[in-house]
Amino acid sequence: MESTLRRTWAEINLDSIAYNYKKIREKIGPNVKFLGVVKADAYGHGSIQVSQLLEELGADYLAVSSADEALELRVNGIKMPILILGHTPKEQVGRLIEYDITQAITCKAKADEYSAEAVKCGGTLKVHIKVDTGMSRLGYLCYDNYFGTGVEGIVEACKLPGLSAEGIFTHFAVADEHGDQCDEYTKKQFDLFTRVIESVEKELGHKFAIRHCANTGATVRFPDTYLDMVRPGLLLYGYGEFAHEMGLKPAMTMKTTVSTIKIYPEGTAISYGGMFVTDKTTRIGVLPYGYADGFLRSLSNKCSLYTKEGPAKLRGKICMDMCMIDITDMPTVDVGSEVEIFGEKNSIDELAELAGTIPYELTCAVSKRVPRIYLRDGNVVEKELMLRM
């Protein structure tokens, strides 16, 4: 069934992602591998479409969060290596081996489970070992007094039957934040990571094929951390201060249209709770875009959306399916007029700042009822509606 695309939709410019990829490639150089992070449906941009593009462009690896995300790519024809960063139940090990999917190992219990299942399946599971160097989330704990036991645990995991430890990685906690303290923390994490690698490789008697730790912030700010592969996330999609610094292009534009126009007298409370009250006769445009589409309610009465006559202030609380903008002084904005929620004219970075969050949350929040339209060379190449019809 065709969607009513003129309600609210997201345009994904694949040329922008390709441009960003090439610019990042130029920065990291030809000898460093590129891992494209496509978890969470490529942060709302479409994991299949983005992965197809990255495969076409020559990227080396993809990263997802779960086995389901990895299998979605495989059954849709993606052949390049895929790393699962998150937890996979041991019962899925056979499928990971069957579909040639790499799994992160974060602790002894996981290593033992995956090894036993791989042996039971009669196959070998490719793994990357996660080291906790200060993110304090997942990984073999190796800092301070845990260095020796952490190294010992990693060596033990690498020697387990049924596992092939292709890689080792860690994650920086503050590489994207400024200040001497943050820089020092990142350097401390990196130093610990390299010492862990050196100790483990000495014990094993061979080197890891892929060592990686550089996320978006480190890719831009700490070239010494590139090692064998980088993992830029936000950077690839063209958002954030580092993307601006590199001249990258935002890939997603969210659009909607004016569905209804109402004229209200002075003293009229708009939307739930009466957060905004008109101070004069006010022309209000109702948009079919609300928090069920991904418009964070924390932006209520704070931001502006972009019309053909410029920014129009959001009035009142954002509803589940609607929001309201003030078009009193915009006579040519009428029913059916297009409104940009974020994109080239209305910065997602500014919206994120007003919401007290990061651009990722806004792109990931775009719900499945919002159709995605994919563009290449200015032409629509695919339309996707995630609703089941």
C-alpha positions as CSV (number, residue, x, y, z in Angstrom):
1,M,0.0,0.0,0.0
2,E,1.2,3.5,-0.8
3,S,1.8,5.8,2.1
4,T,0.5,9.3,2.3
5,L,4.0,10.7,1.8
6,R,2.8,14.3,2.0
7,R,1.9,13.9,5.7
8,T,5.3,13.8,7.4
9,W,8.4,12.2,5.9
10,A,12.2,11.8,6.1
11,E,14.4,12.4,3.1
12,I,17.7,10.5,3.3
13,N,20.4,11.9,0.9
14,L,22.7,9.0,0.2
15,D,25.0,11.3,-1.7
16,S,25.7,13.1,1.5
17,I,26.6,9.9,3.3
18,A,28.9,9.0,0.4
19,Y,30.5,12.4,0.5
20,N,31.0,12.1,4.3
21,Y,32.5,8.7,3.9
22,K,35.0,9.9,1.3
23,K,36.0,12.9,3.4
24,I,36.6,10.7,6.5
25,R,38.6,8.2,4.3
26,E,40.8,11.1,3.2
27,K,41.4,12.0,6.8
28,I,42.3,8.5,8.1
29,G,44.4,7.6,5.1
30,P,44.5,4.4,2.9
31,N,46.0,2.1,5.5
32,V,43.2,2.4,8.1
33,K,40.1,0.3,7.9
34,F,36.6,1.9,8.1
35,L,33.8,0.5,10.2
36,G,30.4,2.0,9.5
37,V,28.1,2.0,12.6
38,V,24.7,1.1,11.3
39,K,23.0,0.0,14.6
40,A,19.5,1.3,15.4
41,D,18.6,1.2,11.7
42,A,21.6,3.3,11.0
43,Y,20.4,5.8,13.5
44,G,17.1,6.1,11.7
45,H,18.6,6.5,8.2
46,G,18.0,2.9,7.1
47,S,20.5,0.2,7.9
48,I,20.0,-1.7,4.7
49,Q,20.3,1.3,2.4
50,V,23.3,2.7,4.3
51,S,25.0,-0.7,4.4
52,Q,24.5,-1.2,0.7
53,L,26.0,2.2,0.0
54,L,29.0,1.5,2.3
55,E,29.6,-1.8,0.7
56,E,29.5,-0.2,-2.7
57,L,32.0,2.5,-1.5
58,G,34.5,-0.1,-0.1
59,A,34.0,0.2,3.6
60,D,35.6,-2.7,5.6
61,Y,33.2,-3.5,8.4
62,L,29.8,-2.7,9.8
63,A,28.7,-2.6,13.4
64,V,25.2,-3.4,14.8
65,S,23.8,-3.9,18.3
66,S,22.2,-7.3,18.1
67,A,21.9,-10.5,16.2
68,D,18.6,-9.5,14.7
69,E,20.1,-6.3,13.2
70,A,23.0,-8.4,11.8
71,L,20.7,-11.0,10.3
72,E,18.5,-8.3,8.7
73,L,21.6,-7.2,6.8
74,R,22.6,-10.7,5.8
75,V,19.2,-11.7,4.5
76,N,19.1,-8.5,2.5
77,G,22.3,-9.3,0.6
78,I,25.0,-7.5,2.7
79,K,28.1,-9.6,2.4
80,M,30.8,-7.5,4.2
81,P,31.9,-8.3,7.7
82,I,29.5,-7.4,10.5
83,L,30.4,-6.9,14.2
84,I,27.7,-7.3,16.9
85,L,28.6,-4.8,19.7
86,G,26.0,-5.9,22.1
87,H,24.7,-9.1,23.8
88,T,23.8,-12.2,21.8
89,P,22.1,-15.2,23.6
90,K,24.3,-18.3,23.4
91,E,21.5,-20.1,21.5
92,Q,22.2,-17.8,18.5
93,V,25.8,-18.8,18.1
94,G,25.0,-21.3,15.4
95,R,23.3,-18.7,13.3
96,L,26.2,-16.3,13.8
97,I,28.6,-18.9,12.5
98,E,26.2,-19.8,9.6
99,Y,25.9,-16.2,8.5
100,D,29.6,-15.3,9.2
101,I,28.8,-12.7,11.8
102,T,31.4,-11.5,14.3
103,Q,30.5,-11.2,18.0
104,A,31.9,-9.0,20.7
105,I,33.1,-10.8,23.8
106,T,32.9,-8.7,27.0
107,C,33.7,-11.1,29.9
108,K,34.7,-14.6,30.9
109,A,31.1,-15.9,31.2
110,K,30.3,-14.9,27.6
111,A,33.5,-16.3,26.3
112,D,32.9,-19.7,27.9
113,E,29.2,-19.8,26.7
114,Y,30.1,-18.9,23.1
115,S,33.0,-21.3,23.1
116,A,30.8,-24.2,24.3
117,E,28.1,-23.4,21.8
118,A,30.5,-23.1,18.9
119,V,32.1,-26.5,19.7
120,K,28.6,-28.0,19.9
121,C,27.8,-26.6,16.5
122,G,31.1,-27.9,15.1
123,G,32.1,-24.4,13.8
124,T,34.3,-21.4,14.7
125,L,32.8,-18.1,15.9
126,K,34.8,-15.0,14.9
127,V,35.1,-12.6,17.9
128,H,36.4,-9.2,18.9
129,I,37.4,-8.8,22.5
130,K,36.0,-5.8,24.3
131,V,38.3,-4.1,26.9
132,D,36.9,-1.8,29.5
133,T,39.5,1.0,29.8
134,G,37.3,3.5,31.6
135,M,33.9,3.6,29.9
136,S,32.7,1.4,32.9
137,R,30.0,-0.4,30.9
138,L,31.1,-3.6,29.0
139,G,34.4,-5.3,28.6
140,Y,37.2,-7.0,30.4
141,L,38.1,-4.7,33.3
142,C,41.8,-3.9,33.0
143,Y,42.5,-0.6,34.7
144,D,44.4,-0.1,38.0
145,N,44.6,-3.3,40.1
146,Y,42.7,-5.3,37.5
147,F,45.3,-5.1,34.8
148,G,46.8,-8.5,35.4
149,T,43.6,-10.4,35.8
150,G,42.1,-8.6,32.8
151,V,45.0,-9.6,30.6
152,E,44.8,-13.1,31.9
153,G,41.1,-13.3,31.1
154,I,41.5,-12.0,27.6
155,V,44.4,-14.5,26.9
156,E,42.2,-17.3,28.2
157,A,39.3,-16.3,26.0
158,C,41.5,-16.1,22.9
159,K,42.7,-19.7,23.5
160,L,39.2,-21.2,23.9
161,P,38.1,-23.8,21.4
162,G,35.6,-22.7,18.8
163,L,36.6,-19.0,19.0
164,S,38.8,-17.1,16.6
165,A,39.8,-13.8,18.1
166,E,40.2,-11.6,15.1
167,G,40.1,-8.3,16.9
168,I,40.3,-6.3,20.1
169,F,38.6,-3.0,20.9
170,T,37.7,-0.4,23.5
171,H,35.4,2.6,23.7
172,F,36.3,6.1,24.7
173,A,34.1,7.9,27.2
174,V,34.9,11.6,26.6
175,A,36.9,11.7,23.3
176,D,34.2,14.0,21.9
177,E,34.3,16.5,24.8
178,H,36.7,19.4,25.1
179,G,39.1,20.4,27.9
180,D,42.4,19.2,29.3
181,Q,40.8,16.8,31.8
182,C,38.8,15.1,29.0
183,D,41.8,14.9,26.7
184,E,43.9,13.5,29.5
185,Y,41.2,10.8,30.2
186,T,41.1,9.8,26.6
187,K,44.9,9.5,26.4
188,K,44.9,7.5,29.6
189,Q,42.3,5.1,28.1
190,F,44.3,4.8,24.9
191,D,47.6,4.2,26.8
192,L,45.9,1.5,28.9
193,F,44.4,-0.1,25.8
194,T,47.7,-0.3,24.0
195,R,49.4,-1.8,27.1
196,V,46.7,-4.4,27.3
197,I,47.2,-5.3,23.6
198,E,51.0,-5.5,24.1
199,S,50.7,-7.8,27.1
200,V,48.0,-10.1,25.5
201,E,49.9,-10.4,22.2
202,K,53.1,-11.2,24.0
203,E,51.3,-14.0,25.9
204,L,49.6,-15.4,22.8
205,G,52.7,-15.1,20.6
206,H,50.8,-13.5,17.8
207,K,49.1,-10.2,16.9
208,F,45.4,-9.3,16.6
209,A,44.4,-8.7,13.0
210,I,42.2,-5.7,13.9
211,R,42.7,-3.3,16.8
212,H,40.2,-0.4,17.1
213,C,39.0,2.3,19.5
214,A,38.5,5.6,17.5
215,N,34.9,6.7,17.7
216,T,33.7,10.0,16.1
217,G,35.6,12.3,18.6
218,A,38.8,10.3,18.3
219,T,38.6,10.1,14.6
220,V,38.7,13.9,14.3
221,R,40.8,14.8,17.3
222,F,43.2,12.0,18.1
223,P,44.8,10.5,15.0
224,D,47.2,8.5,17.1
225,T,44.3,6.3,18.2
226,Y,43.4,5.1,14.7
227,L,45.4,1.8,14.9
228,D,43.9,-0.6,12.4
229,M,40.3,0.7,12.1
230,V,38.1,3.6,13.1
231,R,34.4,3.6,14.1
232,P,32.9,7.0,13.3
233,G,29.2,7.1,14.1
234,L,27.7,10.6,14.2
235,L,30.4,11.8,11.8
236,L,29.3,9.5,9.0
237,Y,25.8,11.0,9.0
238,G,27.0,14.6,9.0
239,Y,25.9,15.9,12.4
240,G,27.6,17.6,15.3
241,E,30.4,20.0,15.8
242,F,33.1,17.7,14.3
243,A,31.0,17.2,11.2
244,H,30.8,21.0,10.8
245,E,34.6,21.2,11.4
246,M,35.2,18.8,8.6
247,G,32.6,20.3,6.2
248,L,30.4,17.2,6.2
249,K,26.8,17.1,5.1
250,P,23.7,16.2,7.1
251,A,22.1,13.2,5.6
252,M,18.5,13.4,6.9
253,T,15.9,16.1,6.3
254,M,12.6,15.8,8.1
255,K,9.6,17.4,6.4
256,T,5.9,17.9,7.0
257,T,3.1,20.1,5.7
258,V,0.5,22.5,7.1
259,S,-2.7,20.4,7.4
260,T,-5.0,23.1,8.9
261,I,-4.9,26.8,9.6
262,K,-6.8,28.4,12.5
263,I,-7.2,32.1,13.5
264,Y,-7.4,32.7,17.2
265,P,-8.2,35.9,19.1
266,E,-6.0,37.4,21.8
267,G,-6.0,35.4,25.1
268,T,-6.4,31.9,23.5
269,A,-4.5,29.1,25.2
270,I,-2.9,26.8,22.6
271,S,-2.6,23.0,23.2
272,Y,-2.4,21.0,26.4
273,G,-1.9,22.9,29.6
274,G,-2.1,26.3,28.1
275,M,1.6,26.7,27.9
276,F,1.3,29.4,25.3
277,V,-1.5,32.1,25.2
278,T,-1.9,34.4,22.2
279,D,-1.2,38.1,22.9
280,K,-2.9,39.2,19.7
281,T,-5.0,37.8,16.9
282,T,-2.8,34.8,15.8
283,R,-2.7,32.6,12.7
284,I,-1.8,29.1,13.7
285,G,-0.7,26.3,11.4
286,V,-1.4,22.8,12.6
287,L,1.2,20.2,11.4
288,P,0.7,16.5,11.3
289,Y,3.9,15.9,13.3
290,G,4.0,14.9,17.0
291,Y,5.9,12.9,19.5
292,A,4.6,9.7,18.1
293,D,6.6,10.6,14.9
294,G,9.7,11.4,16.9
295,F,9.3,15.1,17.9
296,L,10.6,15.3,21.4
297,R,8.0,16.8,23.7
298,S,10.8,18.6,25.5
299,L,11.0,21.0,22.5
300,S,7.5,22.3,23.2
301,N,7.2,26.0,22.8
302,K,11.0,26.3,22.5
303,C,12.0,25.9,18.9
304,S,11.1,27.1,15.4
305,L,10.4,25.1,12.2
306,Y,11.3,26.4,8.8
307,T,8.7,27.5,6.2
308,K,9.1,29.1,2.8
309,E,8.9,32.5,4.6
310,G,11.5,31.6,7.2
311,P,11.4,30.3,10.8
312,A,8.0,29.8,12.4
313,K,7.9,29.5,16.2
314,L,6.4,26.4,17.7
315,R,3.5,27.3,20.0
316,G,2.3,25.2,22.9
317,K,2.9,21.6,23.8
318,I,3.7,19.0,21.2
319,C,0.9,16.5,20.9
320,M,1.1,12.8,20.0
321,D,0.2,13.4,16.4
322,M,0.3,17.2,15.9
323,C,2.1,20.4,16.8
324,M,1.3,24.1,16.1
325,I,3.4,26.9,14.6
326,D,2.8,30.6,14.5
327,I,2.4,31.8,10.9
328,T,0.7,35.2,11.7
329,D,3.2,37.2,9.6
330,M,3.5,34.6,6.9
331,P,0.6,35.2,4.5
332,T,1.9,32.8,1.8
333,V,2.2,29.8,4.1
334,D,-1.0,28.0,3.5
335,V,-2.6,24.6,3.8
336,G,-0.3,22.1,2.0
337,S,2.8,24.3,2.4
338,E,6.0,22.4,3.2
339,V,7.7,22.8,6.5
340,E,11.3,21.6,7.3
341,I,11.6,20.2,10.8
342,F,15.3,19.7,10.5
343,G,17.8,19.7,7.7
344,E,19.8,22.1,5.7
345,K,17.7,25.2,6.7
346,N,16.8,24.2,10.2
347,S,19.8,22.7,12.1
348,I,19.3,19.4,13.9
349,D,22.2,20.4,16.1
350,E,20.3,23.5,17.3
351,L,17.2,21.5,18.0
352,A,19.2,18.9,19.9
353,E,20.8,21.6,22.0
354,L,17.4,23.1,22.8
355,A,16.2,19.6,23.8
356,G,19.2,19.1,26.0
357,T,20.3,16.0,24.0
358,I,22.4,15.0,21.0
359,P,21.4,14.8,17.3
360,Y,21.4,11.0,17.5
361,E,18.4,11.0,19.7
362,L,16.4,13.0,17.2
363,T,17.3,10.8,14.2
364,C,16.8,7.6,16.2
365,A,13.4,8.9,17.5
366,V,11.9,9.1,14.0
367,S,9.2,6.5,14.2
368,K,8.3,3.7,11.9
369,R,5.2,5.5,10.7
370,V,7.4,8.2,9.1
371,P,8.2,7.1,5.5
372,R,11.8,7.3,4.4
373,I,12.6,8.6,0.9
374,Y,16.0,7.9,-0.4
375,L,17.7,10.2,-2.9
376,R,20.8,9.9,-5.2
377,D,21.8,12.5,-7.7
378,G,18.7,14.4,-6.8
379,N,16.4,11.6,-7.7
380,V,14.2,9.4,-5.6
381,V,15.7,5.9,-5.8
382,E,13.6,4.2,-3.1
383,K,10.7,4.7,-0.7
384,E,10.3,2.8,2.5
385,L,7.4,2.6,4.9
386,M,8.1,0.4,7.9
387,L,4.4,-0.1,8.8
388,R,3.0,-3.5,8.0
389,M,0.1,-3.3,5.5
